[in-house]
Amino acid sequence: MRLKLKNVKNISEVELNIIENKINVLCGMCGSGKSAIGLALTQQNLENYVTFGKNKEDVKVEIDPKDYCIDNCEIFNEESMKYISLDNKENERIYNIIFSDETNLEELRNKISNEFSKIYAQKSTFDKFIQDMDQVIKVLNKRKISENKTSLTASSPVYKIQKEQEDPNNKFYINFIKRNNINYVNWLNEGKNNNNFYKVGKCPFCGRKMTESRINKIEKITTIKLENYQIISDASDVLEKVNIAVPDFSRKKDIQKLISDFEKRMKIYVFAKDLYKTIESYSYGEFDLDKISNIKIPKELLEIYSKLYKEIKPTLDNLKEIRKEISILKSRTYKIINNSIKNLNEYLEKFDINYSFKKLSYNTNSKTASIQLVHNKDKLEGNSFKCLSHGEKNLICLLLFLLSTKKQIIILDDPASSFDDNRRHKIFNLITQLSNDKTFLILSHDQLFAKYAVILKSKQENLTKKNIGEIQYLINRNGNIDLIKIEEKDFEPLDKHIENFINQNKDMPYYRKIINYRLLLELKRNKHNKKHNLAYGYLSAILHQKSKEDILEELSKKGETEETALAAVKKVIEKDLEKMPDNILEKFDYNELTNYEKIVWTRENLKVEKNKKSIKDELSEIVHHNSSYFISLNPYKYDIFSNWVFEIIKSKK
């Protein structure tokens, strides 16, 4: 398969060959254009990715064979993380998981957020209702009501009044209250308790002598316990805030209505608190299907607060539709993982991730099934484990992608950027095991995938079945692309690359030889060894282009000669070097240098202002091998440095 691409992102033009039914590797530095190639293979409309300064008409994408179908290609990249939800369930050891290869979970999250924002617009109304109900609960119920409970407890004044009404012995004063009212009873009590007339048998209000029958009647009436009645009567303002009326205490139906009205409002109260609690938890990143599914609007809201009901009902209906989508994904997740659960758990073990996928029972009511990711030591209660790291979540996402995709062409864009070398090697082995005659294109800024590929390709050389295709290095210099084939011999220890280059170019001019000898000595130098320091100082002085007289004088001050310095060079890097010529730059030609050598030359001849010291620092990093790989691609053949460095050495030509 051949791809021709023009004017997409930072690629001016490239022609890439991909061997079908094999694993292909394309590596290059960050920003070299690998992702643009992934886009071209997976998207039809590239007008939003036009190279700066070009028009959409300048974009050209040609793929051979002509019948290439984008629908048969799938890419794994940073966007793929949006297709998996890993949310903590109850504790750090259990995760709920929802995975999709079609529906973007981020879109579902956004839909839910939009609906929640509409509900949140009513929060002030609900907050006032909750505050008012908190006062009502305090009045009507002496003890705290348990969470999610909607009924009054037995200690409630309302229930005590109801119990009194049901007692046959209290029939007299219930009838009395019915004919008069509770205020009349209160009036009699005040007269009886606060007036000396009553004690001598006189009416406390008019002073006339009372009959024995009248006294007995007052005594009987004033046995009525007013405390519970008074509590409710005094709370009329509080009850009115939530549209509950103070009852006619003589009517059992009124007492029952008070209880019923309270319970209806408690259902709204519990609903409102749960609703906003769910919204708050979701704002912290939760994507819990169970919590979303439990948002059910009580019919009492329509009955009591119809306007509020009409405001949020459409939104909750929309959430129901979203729940259906999530249920479908959850069921699909179950099927995907269930079909590969043994392999998945084996890979988790190989990758040192101490979790396993566990199947939960199928829910016949909701017609959904689910999978949880559970820590292997979850049964040890009291143990606390760290949550999955970002890299481990990426790896689980990659595993699910590789084991679930049914596409023939698979692009992996930097699939192991968060992992150590050991896991990267295991990921490459996993890809080779799952290749199954599929076409893979691994895009990576990491040289390791190319190294693994060339080693495996070499091992398969004499085998009938081979699954490694093209292995190439992508160099992008301001849109101008070079594709260089990578072979096994291109991976060596860095000092071996330098030695090979010196051996292959024995007739190089003197100063060019100094450049490469110094590069080699950087890797072999031992600062605690006198001969090493002598050789390093001698080569460095020549590299810095000091005069011959100054160098010999400096050697003399240290009790050394040029002969002893040359012997030290021979001892350390095992290379012969002639004495310094009068003109160290004789026959030296900058244009003959590789870019790797030009970096050394440029660093020695670059004069920069203090505020631009970082330019020279980056060149020094390369010259001193401070960030080099022990085993790396040949730096003489591959430009393993940034465009910034390339522009510097180009300008100092």
N, C-alpha and C positions, 0 to 999 in steps of 0.2 A: 504494500500500500504506500502510495507516495502523496505527500501533502505539499502544495505550493501556497505560500502565504505572503501577502503584501499589505503593508500599512495597517497593521493591527497592533494596538498598544505601542510598545517600544521596538517592534520589529519592522524594518523597512522592507526586507525581502528574505525569505528562507525557503529552501526546498529540503524536505525531510523524508527519509526513507524509513518505513516501519515494516518489519518482517511479520507477516500475518501468522497467527497461531503460535507465536513465540513471545517470550518476554524481552522487551526492548527497554533500554535505559538511556535517558538523556539527562546529563548533569551539567550544571553551570552555576555561576555565582548568582546570588539574589539579584533580581532585576535584569537578568539576561534575556528573558522573554519566554521562559518555559510555560508560564500560565497562559500566555497568548496562544500558544500551540494547543493547549488543552481546550481553550475557548473555541478555537476554530473547528475542532473535532466534535464538539458537543452542542454548539449553538448555531442556529441559522442566521439570526439577526445580529450582526456585529457592528452596526452603525454607532453604537454607544462606546465603542472601543477603538475608534479611529486614531491613528498616530497623530500627535500634535502637529498642526500645520498642514494636514491633509484633509481632504473631503471624503465623505462616505463613498463617493463614486470611485475613489482611489483604492478602496479595499478590494482585494482579490483573494478568493479562496478556491483552490482547485484540488480535488481529491480524486485520485485514481485508485481503484476502479470507479467509474462514473456512477455506478449504482449504489455507491456508499450511502448508508442510511444512518442519520444521526440517532434515530430511535434505538438503534442496535448498539449504542455506545453509552457508557456511564462513567462518571468521574467521581473520584473521592478527593475532597479537598477540605478547606476550612468550613465551607458552606455545609458539608455533610454533617457537621455536628448539630445543625439545625434539624436533622431528621431523627435525632435520638433525645429522649428525655430520661435522665437518671436523677430521680429525686429521693432524698432520704425519707424513709418511712419509720416514724416513731423514734428510731435511734440511729446511731452512726453505723450500725452493722447491717442494715437492710435498706435496699433501694427498690423503688418501683421503677419499672422500665417500660417505655413506649417507643417503638421504633417504626419508621416508615420509609419505604423506598419510593413513594410517590407523593404523598401529601407533606408539605413543609410544616413541621410542628411549630416553627416560629410564626407562621401565618395564623395557626390556631391560637397561639399565645396572644397575638395581636388582636384577634377577634374577641377573645375573652376579655382582654384589657379594655377594649372599646366598650363592651357591654357593661363591664364593671364601672367604668367611668360614668356611664349614664345613671347607674344605681347610686353611685357616690354623690351625684348631684342632689339626691334627696336625703343625704346624711344628716343635715341640720334638723330636718323635720323628725327623722327617726331618733336622733339624739335627744331632742326635747321630749318625745314620747317616752323614751327609756328613762330619762330623769324623772318625769312625772310618775311613771310606774314604780320607780324605786321608792318614791314617797308613799304611794298607795300600798305597796308591799309592807313598808315599815309600819303603816297604820293598821292594816287588816291582818297582819301575821307577825306575832311576837318573835318567832324564830326565823332564821334565814331559810329561804326556800332553796332546795338543792338545784344545781344547774340542770337546765332542760326540763324541770318539773313545772307544771302549770296549775297545780291545785294548792289550796290552802292547807296548812297542817292542822292537826287536832287542837293545837293551842290557840288557834285563831279566835278572836272575839265573836266573829260571825258564826262559827260552828258552835260556840258556847250558847249563843242566843238561840240557835236552831235547836240545840239539845233541850234547852229550857222549854221551848214551845212544844216539844214532843212529849214532855213529862205531864201526865194527867193531873198531878197534884198542883200544877201551876195554872190550871184552866181558868181559875177565878181572875187572877191579875192579868192574864192574857186578854180575857174579855174586857177587863177594865181599861186596859191600854187601848183596846179596839174602840171602846165608846168614848174615851177621852184621848189622852196621848201621853207620851213619856215625859213631856214637860210638866204635866199636871202632877205626876208622881213625884217629880223632882221638887215641885212647889210644896207638896205636902211634907216631904222629908225636911225641907228647910224650916218649915213652920214648926214641926215637931221637935227638931233638934236645937233650934235657936230661940225658943220662946218659953219663958217660965209658966205661962198660962196653961200649957198642955200638961205640965206636971201636976197641976191641981184640978185637972178635969175641965178646964175651960178651953174654948176654941182659941187656937193661937192667932186667928186672924180677926175675929170680932169680939172676943172676950166673953161670950155667952157660955153658960154651963152646957157641957155636951152630955148626951145620953150615953149609957153604957154601950148601946148598939153602935153609936157613931164612933166611939173610941175603938171598939173591936174592928170596925171596918178600916179605920185609919191604920191600926196596927197591922192588919193583914196586907193592906196596900203597900205600906212602907217596908215590907219584907222583900219587895222586888229589888234585886241587885242591879243598880243603875250603871255600874262601871263599864260593862261591855257596850251597853246601849249608848252611853255617853261618848265613848271612844269614836264610834261611828258617826254619831250626830255632829261631833266637833270637827270631823274630817270632811265636812260637806264641800269645802273649797278645794281640797286635795282631790276628792273623788270627781268633782265636776270637771277638772282639767282633762280627764280621760273619759268624760261622758258617762260616768256612773252616778246614779241618783241614790240619795239616802233613802232607805226603804221605810214603808209603813210597818213598824215592828210588830203590829198585831196580825199581819198577813203573812202566812207561811210562804205564799207564792212570791212575795216581795223579797223575803230573805233568800229564797232559792234563786231568784233573779239576780240578786247581788252576787251570789256565788258564781252563777253562770256568766255574768258580765265580766267578772274578774278573770275567770278561766279563759274566756275568749281573748281578752286583752293580753293575758299571759302568753298565749300562743303567738300573738303578734310580737310581743316582747322578746321571746326566745328566738323567733325567726329573725328579727332585726339584729340581735346581738350576734347570732351565728352567721348571718349574711355578711356583716362588716368584718367579722373575725376572719372569714374565708377570704374576703377581698384583701385584708391586711396581710394575711399569710402568703397570698399569691404575689403581692407586691415584693415579697422577699425572695421570689424565685421559685416557689413551689408550683408544681404542676400535677396536683393530686386529683385524679379522676374521681375518687370516692367523695372528696370534699365538694367538688363541683356538682356531683350528682345529687348530693343531699340538699341542695338549695331548692326547696319546695315552698311555694307561696301558700299561706293558709287562707282558706275561704273566708275566715273571719275578717281579713283585711278589706275584702270587698264589702262585707256587711257593715263594717263600722267606719272605715276610711276609704270610701269608694274612689275618691279623687286620687289618693296616693296609690291605690291599687292599679288604676288605669295608667299611672305614670310608669310603673315598673313592670307591669305584666308583659308588655311586648318584649322587653329586654330579657326577662326570665324565659320567655318562649324561645327567643333566639339562642339562649344558653342551652336549652333542651336540644336544639338542632346541633349545636357544637358538641354536646355530650354524645350525640349519636355518632358523629364523626370520630370522636376520641374512642368510643366503644368499638367501632370498626377497626381502628388502628390497634387497639389493645388486643382484639381477637387475631388480627393479622400478625402482630408481634408474637403472640402465642404460637401460631402456626410456624412462623419463620424459625423461632428459637427451638420449638419442640422438635422440629425436623433435624436440627443440628446440635441438640443440647449436649450430647455426649462429646462431640468434637469440640464444641465451645468450651466446655469445662476442662477438657484435656489441654486446650491451648491456654486457658487461664492459668492452669497449673504450670505449664512450660514457661509462661511469661512471669512467673512468680507473683501473680495477683491472687491474694488469699481470699477470693470470693468464688461462689458457684451460682449458676442459674438453677432456680428451683421452680418446679411447676406447681401451680395452685389449682384447686378443683374448679371445674367448669360451673359457671353460674347459670342455671337453667332459666331463671327469671329474666335476667338481663341479656341472656344469650351471649355472654362474653366470657373469655377465659384470660388469665393473666400469668405473667412470669415475674418473679422477684429475684433480685441479685442479693444473695445472703452471705455474710461472712462465714467462713468455714468453722469458726469457733463460736458461733452464735449461741450455742447451748450453754456456754459457760457464763452464767449470769454474773453481773457485776464487772465483767471485763470491759474495758473501753478500748476501742480500736479507732485509728485514724480513718477518716473518710477517704474515698478514692482520690488520688491526685489527679491533676489536670491531664498528665500524660497517660495515666491508667484509663481515664474516661475516653481519651482519644483512641487508645488501643482497643478498647471494647467496641467503640464505634467502628473501627477498621475491621475488626473480626466479624461483626454483624454484617458489614457491607460485603466483605469477601465471600461470606458463607450464604448470603441471600441473593446476590445479584445474579440475574439470569442472562445478562447481556453478553454478547460475544466479544466486544471490544471494551477493555477496561483501562481507564487512565487513573493513575495514582499520583496526585500532585503533592510532593513532599509528605509522604505517608508516615514518616518517622521523625519529624522535626523535634519531638519532645522526649526522645528516648536515648538511652545510653547505647554504646556500641554493641553490647551483648544482645539487647532486645532488637536492635536494628538487624543484626544477623539472623535472629529468629524470625523476624518479620519477612526477610528476604526468603528464608527457607519455606515459610508458610505460603508465600506467593508462588514459589516453584511447585509446591505440593498441590496447590489449587488451580494451577494454570490450565490443565486439561484441554489442551489444544485451543485455548482462548488467546486472543491477542492482548497482550499487556504493554502499556507504555508507562514506565516509571519516570516521573519528572522530579529531579531532586537537586538541591544545591549541595548535597552531601556526596563526597567522592566514594564513600563506603559502598553504596549500592553498585556503582560501576566496578569497584574492586571485586565484590562478591560475584558479580556477573561474569567478569573476565576469567576469574578462577574456575567457576563452574563450567564455563564454555570450554576452557582448556581440558578439563576432566572429561567432558563429553565428546572430545574430538574424534575418538575412535568408536563411539557408540552409534547405534542405528537411530535411536530416538534422541533428538536434541531439542531443547526448549528455550535456548537463548538466541535472541536475534541480534539487532544492531545495538552497539554500545558506543555512544558518542558524547563528545564534550562540546557544549555550545558556548561560543564566545561572541559577545555582542558589543561592538564598539560604535556607539551612537547610531544604532539601527543597522549597521553593517555586520552581517552574520558570517561566522566561520564555524563549520561543523567538522570536528576532527575525530576520526575513529580511534577508539581506545582499545589497546591490546594489553595482554598480560605483562609484557616487558615494560610497559609504561608505568607500572607500579613497582617502585623500589624504595629502599631507605634513601633519604634525601642525599646523604653523603655518597651513596652509590651512583645516583644520577649525576652528581658533580664530577666524580672520578671518571665515569664513562665519557662525559663530555670532554674532559681534559685529554683523555687517552685518544679520543677520536679526532682531536684538533691539536696535535702535537706541534704543528708549525705556526700556531697563532702568535701574533705580535707580543712583545714583552709585556706591555701594560695590560693587555687583555688576559694574559696568563696570570698576572698579579691579581686581577679581579677574581678569577676563578679559584686561585690558590687561597685567597683570603676567605672566600665563601666556604671552601672546604675546611679551612682551619677553624672557622666559627663553630663547626660541628665536632671537631676533634680536640679543641683547646681544653687544657686543664689549668685553671688559674693558679693552682698550688704547685705547679711544676715549672721550674726555672727555664728549661729548654722550650717549653710551650710558650711561656711569656716572652722569651727572646724572639722566637719565630713570629709570634703575633705582632709584637711591637715593630719588628723589621718590615714585615709585609704591610702593616698599617701605615707606616711612615711613607713607603713608596706609593701606596694607594692614595694618600693625602697629597701626593706630588711635592713632597719636600725635596730640597736640593740634595744631590749626592754628598756634597761636603758636610751639610748639616747632619745627615743620617750617619755618616762615618764618624763624625765628631761625637754624636750622641752614643754610638756604640763604644767608642774609646773611653768615654766617661764611666761607662759601666764595666770596663775591663774586658770588652768584647771586640771582635773584629768582624768584618764582613764574612770571612771564612767560617767563623764559629756560628754566625747567624744563618748562613746557608746550610750548614751541617744540622742546625736545629730544625730548619724547614724540612730537610730530608728525613730527619728522625720522626717528626710529628706526622707529616702527611704522605711520607714515602714518595716524594716527587723531587726530581732534580731541578734546580733553578740556577741559571747563569748569573754572574755578577751584574750589578747595575750598569747599564749602558749610560753614556753621557746624556743621551736624550731618551728618556723612558717612554716618550710618546711616538717614537719613530715607527712608521708604518701603521700606527693605530688609526682605525677608521670606525667612528661611532656607528655608521650605517651597517657595518658588518655584525654588530652585536645582536644577540637575541634580546628580547624585552627584559628577561631576567637579569642579564648583564647590564642593560641600560639603566636599570634601577640603581645598581651600585655606582655607576658613573655619575648619574644624575645627583645622587645623594652627596657625593664628594664635591660636586661643582655647583650645588644649589645654594644660593644666597637668599635667605628669606628674612622678612621682618619678624620681630619678636611676636607680634600678634598673629603671625601665620606659621608659627613653629610646628603646628600640627601636621603640616605638609611634609616637613622633613622627618617628623616622628614616625609617620606611616611608612616612609621609605626605610627608615632605620629598623622598624619591626621586621620588614622582609629581609633586609641585609643581615641582620643578627639572628634570623630564624626564631625570634621570640614566640611566634605563634604557629610554627610549622608543624606538620604531622611527621611522626617518625617514619611512617611509610606514606608516600604521597605520589600524586601524578608528577611526571617529569616537568619541572618548571621551565625548562628550556623549550619544551614543545607546546605546553599549555599555559596560557596566560591566567594564572590563578591569582589575580589581583584585580582591584576595583578599577572602574572607568576613570576615577579621579587620578589614580596613579598613572594610568595609561596616558591621560591628557598631560600630566606633568612631564613624563619622559618624551612625549611627542613634541612638547614645546621647547625642550632643551636639546633638540636634535642638533 
